[in-house]
Amino acid sequence: MTIFKMLEQSGVLALLGMGFVFSFLIILIMVVSLTGAVIRALALDRDAQGPVKPGAVLAGSAKSAALAAAITAAITEYRKENP
């Protein structure tokens, strides 16, 4: 087998492999887009409680309020020390 024949075979295999990968990626994009459309159509992407406002404490307990305050204080201190 000559070098040119081997280069021809390797080129065909490379193009065939890239074609399979490209085809798979196109199919993957279509499936993900279709799944997103179905989820939006069935309104499964909506929260049951509605949107959460920034800074709102999710649970009404005092423990979670104290945790939120501690996190806020830690972030504020970090931003003061690291501008």
Sequence and secondary structure as in RCSB ss.txt:
>XXXX:A:sequence
MTIFKMLEQSGVLALLGMGFVFSFLIILIMVVSLTGAVIRALALDRDAQGPVKPGAVLAGSAKSAALAAAITAAI
TEYRKENP
>XXXX:A:secstr
  HHHHHHHHHHHHHHHHHHHHHHHHHHHHHHHHHHHHHHHTTTTS SS    TT  SS SHHHHHHHHHHHHHH
HHHHHH  
